[in-house]
Amino acid sequence: MRTATAYAAPRPGFGLLTLIYLVAGGIVAATHHYWDHLNTAKQVGSALLATVLWPLIFLGINLHIH
């Protein structure tokens, strides 16, 4: 009789590095006032873009959606 070998299958999801990246993005976006006054969908979109693409803010790129 054969027994199945147990192994851990890779699982998709967020890792610690992804979490650190997003927290850093949130902090950078907040310090550049992207999270202030979220009244419209454009402002929310700008804040989310700034959180995910935060290294571009350091290059001087404006991520506000107009």
N, C-alpha and C positions, 0 to 999 in steps of 0.2 A: 504494500500500500504506500502511495506517495503522499507526502505532506507538503502543503504549500509553504513557501518561504515568505515570511513576513518582511516587508520593507516599507519604508515611508515614501509614499508617492509625493512628488512635488505638488504644492498647492499654490494656486495664484492668490495674490493678496498684497497687502502693504507690508513692507519690511520696516525695520527701525530706521534705515537710511532715508526712506521715503517720508516717514513721519517727521524726522529732523528737518528735511528739506522744506516740507510744507509749513512747519512751525516757523522756521527762519523766514520763509516767504510772507507769512502772516505778520511777523514782526516788522519786516522791511516795508511792507505795504502800509501798515499802520503808522509807521514813523514818517511816511511820505503822504499821509492823509488820504489814502485811497478808501479807508473804511469809515470816513466821516460822512455823515449825511447821506445815507443810502435810501433815497426816496424814489428813484426810478430804476427800471431794469438796466439802463445804460450804466448807472453808477454801480449797481451790483455786479454787472459784467466787467466793468473796469477793475473793481476790487478783486474779483476772482482771477482775472488775467494777471494783475499785479502780483497776486499771491503765487501763482504757478510760474510766471515768467520773471520773477524778482531779480535775477542777475542783470536783466536788461535795464532795470531802473538805475543800476550803478553805472551803466554806460551812457546815461543821460537820455534814454528813450522814454517818451511820455506814453503811458499806456491808458490814458483816459479816452474813452470812446465818445466821440462827438457826433 
